[in-house]
Amino acid sequence: MNQYDVAVIGGGAAGLSAALVLSRARRKVLVVDAGDPRNAPAAHMHGYLSRDGMPPNELLAAGREEVRGYGGDITDGMVTELVHDGHGFTALLAGGQRISARRVLVTTGLRDELPDIQGLRDRWARDVLHCPYCHGHGVSDRRLGVIGGTPGAVRYAQIVRQWTHDLTYFTSRDILTAVERNELLARGIGVVEGIIDQLVIDDADQLRGVHLRDGCVIPVDALFVPPRFVPNSALLVGLGCDVDGDGWVKVDTTGRTSVPGVWAAGNIVDPRAQVITAAGAGSAAAIAINADLVEEDVRNAVRDLDHGFTPTPTTNAHSKESA
Ligand SMILES: Cc1cc2nc3c(=O)[nH]c(=O)nc-3n(C[C@H](O)[C@H](O)[C@H](O)COP(=O)(O)OP(=O)(O)OC[C@H]3O[C@@H](n4cnc5c(N)ncnc54)[C@H](O)[C@@H]3O)c2cc1C
């Protein structure tokens, strides 16, 4: 069984950024990645300083190369189980491989659950969008719609309004409060109340409208949908990490969970994280993990000294191997 300082589970922006910092800190690090980052369906990634417009897979390919350049290992695979093994943690991969590590960082992201509307999922990241900061600029001044009816959807529509004057808010009947209705109308946002039947797609494979159950078709060029965010946190929950009232694993500002030795970063604990913030959170977690390992290295060195062992020039496993 391979023994690592840190196992990073999930190789998106958060995980690879952490692995880069850890491998540069001369830690023996492994990234296990199932290869399905959340923004994979998008053709371009926006809002990442100096990388705006880059295809998402290019960023991750560059990140993998950088991690490997510092001696970090990357394995394609799915971790199915993570257990405390007394000294650290053992991760079991779908193919049966076992990985042992002193610390784990889980960066497995989240799933976007969309409303059950015919044709919606097929248009995801094309003309059915969720993040105005990612996609708003690309559809600015077009005929946009927001699928409402969920908590926070009116506020979300007011944000989408930043990118167009032609915005329609779709909702079921009798849900809007008088205040919400007034706020929408005050900013020129049209309100359509009814049940959405399906999306209207033209011969050129473009979204053209929303077909309501009463037969009306409301023209739109793109639809914004606030998804339900579901964290991929089964591994952390299985380890006994504390969760908040909404089921999200609790972490401190460095990503440390309630279970010693276990960190989490990126969308798995923060649905608002963009690629750049997920990468930043991974980096912060890596620095905290290295500090935690150094504390353990000091404890072990003092214990060895007390038992009469002669100190070696370095206690760093990775540098010893590569020396
Ligand atoms: C359609 C779309 C477009 C977007 N566009 C933008 C944009 O333009 N700009 C922007 O800043 N943000 C954008 N985002 C948000 C962006 O996707 C996230 O901010 C980012 O992916 C979060 O990174 P992460 O590392 O936390 O998770 P992810 O990127 O989702 O990476 C998680 C990784 O963990 C892997 N994984 C999951 N479970 C396991 C397991 N058990 N074992 C091993 N590996 C596992 C997954 O396969 C995946 O590779 C977009 C999101 C969507 C849905």
The ligand as an ORCA input file, in Angstrom:
! r2SCAN-3c Opt
* xyz 0 1
  C     -21.784     24.951    -16.141
  C     -20.867     25.643    -15.179
  C     -20.045     26.661    -15.632
  C     -19.184     27.293    -14.730
  N     -18.419     28.313    -15.192
  C     -17.568     28.938    -14.348
  C     -16.767     30.037    -14.806
  O     -16.828     30.444    -15.962
  N     -15.933     30.612    -13.905
  C     -15.858     30.194    -12.606
  O     -15.065     30.752    -11.850
  N     -16.638     29.191    -12.146
  C     -17.472     28.547    -12.987
  N     -18.251     27.520    -12.526
  C     -18.076     27.072    -11.139
  C     -16.906     26.061    -11.090
  O     -17.307     24.889    -11.758
  C     -16.528     25.751     -9.642
  O     -16.201     26.957     -8.992
  C     -15.309     24.834     -9.564
  O     -15.473     23.701    -10.386
  C     -15.084     24.378     -8.105
  O     -13.889     23.623     -8.063
  P     -13.743     22.379     -7.072
  O     -12.328     21.969     -7.197
  O     -14.273     22.714     -5.743
  O     -14.712     21.241     -7.662
  P     -14.722     20.537     -9.088
  O     -14.118     21.409    -10.121
  O     -16.118     20.084     -9.323
  O     -13.753     19.281     -8.915
  C     -14.101     18.189     -8.117
  C     -13.381     16.966     -8.673
  O     -13.507     15.896     -7.729
  C     -13.784     14.712     -8.449
  N     -14.431     13.763     -7.543
  C     -15.689     13.785     -7.018
  N     -15.882     12.745     -6.195
  C     -14.725     12.038     -6.192
  C     -14.301     10.859     -5.531
  N     -15.110     10.198     -4.682
  N     -13.057     10.390     -5.776
  C     -12.207     11.052     -6.622
  N     -12.567     12.188     -7.259
  C     -13.806     12.666     -7.046
  C     -14.676     15.174     -9.605
  O     -14.738     14.209    -10.642
  C     -13.965     16.468     -9.993
  O     -12.961     16.234    -10.957
  C     -19.151     26.897    -13.375
  C     -20.005     25.883    -12.926
  C     -20.868     25.270    -13.822
  C     -21.795     24.198    -13.321
*
